[in-house]
Amino acid sequence: RENFIHLCNPHLEKMKEDILYHFALGTGTHDFPALFGDVKFVCVGGSPSRMKAFIAYIAEELGLGSPGCDYPNICAGTDRYAMYKVGPVLSVSHGMGIPSISIMLHELIKLLYHAKCSNITIIRIGTSGGIGLEPGSVVITRQSVDATFKPQFEQVVLGKTVIRSTNLDEQLAKELMQCSKEINQFNTVIGNTMCTLDFYEGQGRLDGAICLYNEEEKLQYLKEAYDSGVRNIEMESSVFAAMCNLSGVKAAVVCVTLLNRLEGDQISSSHDVLVEYQQRPQKLVGYFIKKSLGQV
């Protein structure tokens, strides 16, 4: 059964051309079905270099590329985002924070719609701060919650507050968890992910330029988060879940934890250790894609 992208915007049908400004792509200048029509898996992450590394990794895993092969940035006409493609996999950077990933997702969802893509799975792969987990643990998000632990994304539209659901696909989360068990290389859990508006005060850190609370208050807050089911903290999952829900897209968030926030605020692991940690979501999602394509 074909499941196509659902666009919640009737105005787009009246436009002669749709310019995806931040991708440097447009329906008047590019043949979207020819370029992207075969895409089935979209992986998004903050860093352009990480998403380029992912496309090289998945190309090798799927037997679609040769070692050392270079993959051109489809969005080379802009410096906002980077996009890479190999076979049915699209890899896109989204920057840091809700505003940045929101802009990217608006244009990505339209791109998939114009390309007439169907049965799409979108997965955010990234890094996060863990709560009560050993560094290097991978968290598959059950639902994204805000800084008050509510499973919702709040946005002001035309001066009015709009609340949107942040639940993610339960079956997809279970499939990813099963893949992690089959890989059996690192600790993986399913839990809630807290999405905050910044990296410092919003996440209860003591090491920012401004901090008007003490360590006891910080720890009490993080323990309350843990007791509510939160296992990691990042800055993009809420709007990601909300927009994928509205567009009828199956979505998941898979993030590695770089530290246990109950034990500190600063990321102090060595560069080599952090690089290995950051590869864990890629390995898990790469295995999931191979399994979905019948290559495992």
C-alpha positions as CSV (number, residue, x, y, z in Angstrom):
1,R,0.0,0.0,0.0
2,E,1.4,3.3,-1.1
3,N,1.6,5.9,1.6
4,F,2.4,9.4,0.2
5,I,3.4,12.6,1.9
6,H,0.5,14.6,3.2
7,L,0.9,18.4,2.9
8,C,-1.1,20.5,5.3
9,N,-1.0,23.6,3.0
10,P,-3.6,24.1,0.3
11,H,-1.9,27.2,-0.9
12,L,1.0,25.2,-2.5
13,E,-1.3,23.9,-5.2
14,K,-1.9,27.4,-6.5
15,M,1.9,28.2,-6.9
16,K,3.4,27.9,-10.4
17,E,6.8,27.2,-8.9
18,D,8.0,26.2,-5.4
19,I,11.4,27.5,-4.5
20,L,13.1,25.6,-1.7
21,Y,15.3,28.6,-0.9
22,H,17.5,27.1,1.9
23,F,18.2,24.0,-0.3
24,A,18.9,26.0,-3.4
25,L,16.4,23.8,-5.2
26,G,13.1,24.5,-7.0
27,T,10.4,22.8,-9.0
28,G,11.0,25.2,-11.9
29,T,14.7,24.3,-12.1
30,H,15.0,20.7,-10.9
31,D,13.2,17.5,-11.8
32,F,12.3,16.3,-8.3
33,P,10.8,12.9,-9.3
34,A,13.9,12.1,-11.3
35,L,16.3,13.3,-8.6
36,F,14.5,12.0,-5.5
37,G,11.6,9.7,-6.5
38,D,13.3,6.5,-5.4
39,V,14.0,7.8,-1.8
40,K,12.6,5.5,0.9
41,F,14.8,6.5,3.9
42,V,15.8,10.0,5.0
43,C,18.3,10.4,7.8
44,V,18.8,13.9,9.3
45,G,21.4,15.2,11.8
46,G,22.9,18.4,12.9
47,S,26.3,18.4,11.4
48,P,27.0,18.6,7.6
49,S,30.2,16.6,8.0
50,R,28.5,13.9,10.0
51,M,25.8,13.5,7.4
52,K,28.4,13.2,4.7
53,A,30.2,10.6,6.7
54,F,26.8,8.8,7.1
55,I,26.1,8.7,3.4
56,A,29.6,7.2,2.7
57,Y,29.0,4.6,5.5
58,I,25.5,3.6,4.2
59,A,26.8,3.5,0.6
60,E,29.5,1.0,1.6
61,E,27.0,-1.0,3.7
62,L,24.5,-1.3,0.8
63,G,27.3,-2.0,-1.7
64,L,26.5,1.1,-3.7
65,G,29.8,2.9,-3.5
66,S,33.5,2.3,-3.7
67,P,35.9,3.1,-0.8
68,G,37.0,6.8,-1.0
69,C,34.2,7.7,-3.3
70,D,33.2,11.3,-3.0
71,Y,29.5,12.2,-2.7
72,P,28.5,15.7,-4.0
73,N,26.4,18.1,-1.8
74,I,23.1,18.4,-3.6
75,C,22.6,21.8,-1.8
76,A,26.0,23.2,-2.8
77,G,24.3,26.4,-4.0
78,T,23.7,27.3,-0.3
79,D,25.7,27.2,2.9
80,R,22.6,26.6,5.1
81,Y,22.2,22.8,4.8
82,A,24.0,19.9,3.2
83,M,22.3,17.1,1.4
84,Y,23.6,13.8,0.1
85,K,22.0,10.8,-1.7
86,V,22.9,7.2,-2.5
87,G,20.3,4.8,-3.8
88,P,17.1,5.0,-1.7
89,V,18.8,6.9,1.1
90,L,18.9,10.7,1.6
91,S,21.1,12.3,4.2
92,V,20.5,15.9,5.2
93,S,22.0,18.2,7.9
94,H,19.6,20.3,10.0
95,G,21.8,22.6,12.1
96,M,21.3,23.1,15.8
97,G,18.0,23.8,17.6
98,I,14.3,23.9,16.8
99,P,14.3,26.9,14.5
100,S,17.0,25.5,12.2
101,I,15.5,22.0,11.9
102,S,12.0,23.4,11.5
103,I,13.1,25.4,8.4
104,M,14.9,22.3,7.0
105,L,11.9,20.1,7.6
106,H,9.4,22.4,5.8
107,E,11.5,22.2,2.7
108,L,12.4,18.5,3.0
109,I,8.7,17.5,3.4
110,K,7.9,19.6,0.3
111,L,10.8,18.1,-1.6
112,L,9.5,14.5,-0.9
113,Y,6.0,15.6,-1.8
114,H,7.1,17.1,-5.2
115,A,9.2,14.0,-5.8
116,K,6.1,11.8,-5.4
117,C,7.9,9.7,-2.8
118,S,5.9,7.1,-0.9
119,N,6.4,4.9,2.2
120,I,9.1,7.2,3.6
121,T,10.9,6.6,6.9
122,I,12.6,9.6,8.4
123,I,15.1,9.2,11.3
124,R,17.0,11.8,13.2
125,I,20.4,10.6,14.3
126,G,22.4,12.6,16.7
127,T,24.0,13.2,20.0
128,S,22.5,14.1,23.4
129,G,23.0,14.4,27.1
130,G,21.9,11.3,29.0
131,I,20.1,11.1,32.3
132,G,21.0,8.0,34.4
133,L,22.7,6.3,31.5
134,E,26.3,5.4,30.9
135,P,27.9,7.6,28.3
136,G,27.7,5.9,24.9
137,S,24.2,4.5,25.5
138,V,21.8,5.0,22.6
139,V,18.3,6.3,23.2
140,I,15.4,5.5,20.8
141,T,12.8,8.1,21.6
142,R,9.3,7.0,22.6
143,Q,8.0,10.5,22.7
144,S,9.5,14.0,22.8
145,V,8.6,16.1,25.9
146,D,9.2,19.8,26.6
147,A,11.1,21.2,29.5
148,T,8.0,20.6,31.8
149,F,7.9,17.0,30.7
150,K,4.7,17.4,28.6
151,P,4.6,15.4,25.3
152,Q,3.8,18.4,23.2
153,F,5.3,21.0,20.9
154,E,4.1,24.6,21.4
155,Q,4.3,27.2,18.7
156,V,2.8,30.6,18.2
157,V,1.1,31.0,14.8
158,L,-0.6,34.3,13.9
159,G,-0.3,35.4,17.5
160,K,-2.1,32.3,18.9
161,T,-0.5,29.3,20.7
162,V,-0.8,26.0,18.8
163,I,-0.1,22.7,20.6
164,R,1.0,19.7,18.6
165,S,1.6,16.0,19.5
166,T,5.1,14.8,19.7
167,N,4.5,11.0,19.8
168,L,6.7,9.0,17.5
169,D,6.0,5.7,15.6
170,E,5.8,3.0,18.2
171,Q,6.3,0.1,15.8
172,L,9.4,1.8,14.2
173,A,10.9,2.3,17.7
174,K,10.4,-1.5,18.4
175,E,12.0,-2.4,15.1
176,L,15.0,-0.3,15.8
177,M,15.3,-1.8,19.3
178,Q,15.3,-5.3,17.8
179,C,18.0,-4.2,15.4
180,S,20.2,-3.0,18.3
181,K,19.7,-6.4,20.0
182,E,20.8,-8.1,16.8
183,I,23.9,-5.9,16.5
184,N,24.6,-6.4,20.3
185,Q,27.4,-3.8,20.3
186,F,26.2,-1.1,22.7
187,N,23.5,-0.4,25.3
188,T,20.2,0.8,23.8
189,V,17.0,1.9,25.5
190,I,13.6,3.2,24.5
191,G,12.7,6.3,26.6
192,N,11.4,9.8,26.5
193,T,13.6,12.6,25.1
194,M,13.4,16.1,26.5
195,C,13.7,18.8,23.9
196,T,14.9,22.2,25.1
197,L,15.3,25.6,23.6
198,D,19.0,26.0,24.5
199,F,22.0,24.1,25.6
200,Y,22.8,25.8,28.9
201,E,20.0,27.1,31.2
202,G,17.3,25.2,29.4
203,Q,19.1,21.9,30.2
204,G,20.0,22.9,33.8
205,R,23.7,23.3,33.2
206,L,25.9,25.1,35.8
207,D,28.6,26.1,33.3
208,G,26.9,28.7,31.1
209,A,27.5,32.4,31.0
210,I,24.3,32.9,33.1
211,C,23.2,30.5,35.9
212,L,20.8,31.7,38.7
213,Y,20.2,28.3,40.4
214,N,22.4,26.0,42.4
215,E,23.6,22.4,42.0
216,E,21.0,20.9,44.3
217,E,18.1,22.6,42.3
218,K,19.7,21.3,39.1
219,L,19.9,17.7,40.3
220,Q,16.4,17.8,41.7
221,Y,15.1,18.9,38.2
222,L,17.1,16.2,36.4
223,K,15.9,13.5,38.8
224,E,12.3,14.7,38.2
225,A,12.9,14.4,34.5
226,Y,14.2,10.8,35.0
227,D,11.3,9.9,37.1
228,S,8.9,11.1,34.4
229,G,10.6,8.7,31.9
230,V,13.2,11.1,30.3
231,R,16.4,9.4,29.4
232,N,18.2,12.0,27.3
233,I,18.1,15.7,26.4
234,E,18.6,17.4,23.0
235,M,17.2,20.4,21.1
236,E,15.3,19.2,17.9
237,S,13.1,16.2,18.6
238,S,9.8,18.0,19.5
239,V,9.3,19.9,16.2
240,F,10.7,16.9,14.3
241,A,8.0,14.6,15.8
242,A,5.3,17.2,15.4
243,M,6.0,18.0,11.7
244,C,6.4,14.3,10.8
245,N,3.1,13.5,12.5
246,L,1.2,16.2,10.5
247,S,2.8,15.0,7.3
248,G,1.9,11.4,7.8
249,V,5.5,10.3,7.8
250,K,6.9,7.4,9.9
251,A,9.6,8.9,12.1
252,A,12.1,8.0,14.8
253,V,14.8,9.7,16.8
254,V,18.0,7.8,17.6
255,C,20.6,9.7,19.7
256,V,23.7,8.6,21.5
257,T,24.4,10.0,25.0
258,L,27.8,11.7,25.3
259,L,27.6,12.0,29.1
260,N,25.5,11.3,32.2
261,R,24.1,14.7,33.2
262,L,23.6,13.5,36.8
263,E,27.4,13.3,37.0
264,G,28.4,16.5,35.3
265,D,27.8,19.2,32.6
266,Q,30.8,19.2,30.4
267,I,31.7,16.7,27.8
268,S,35.2,15.5,28.7
269,S,35.6,12.2,26.8
270,S,38.5,12.1,24.4
271,H,38.0,13.0,20.7
272,D,38.4,9.3,19.6
273,V,35.9,8.1,22.2
274,L,33.4,10.8,21.1
275,V,33.9,9.8,17.4
276,E,33.1,6.2,18.2
277,Y,30.0,7.2,20.2
278,Q,28.7,9.3,17.3
279,Q,29.0,6.3,15.0
280,R,26.6,4.2,17.1
281,P,23.3,5.8,15.8
282,Q,24.7,5.5,12.3
283,K,25.5,1.8,12.8
284,L,22.0,1.1,14.3
285,V,20.2,3.0,11.6
286,G,22.4,1.6,8.9
287,Y,21.6,-2.0,10.0
288,F,17.9,-1.1,10.1
289,I,18.0,0.1,6.5
290,K,19.9,-3.0,5.3
291,K,17.4,-5.2,7.1
292,S,14.4,-3.3,5.7
293,L,15.9,-3.8,2.2
294,G,16.4,-7.5,2.8
295,Q,20.2,-7.3,2.9
296,V,20.7,-8.8,6.4
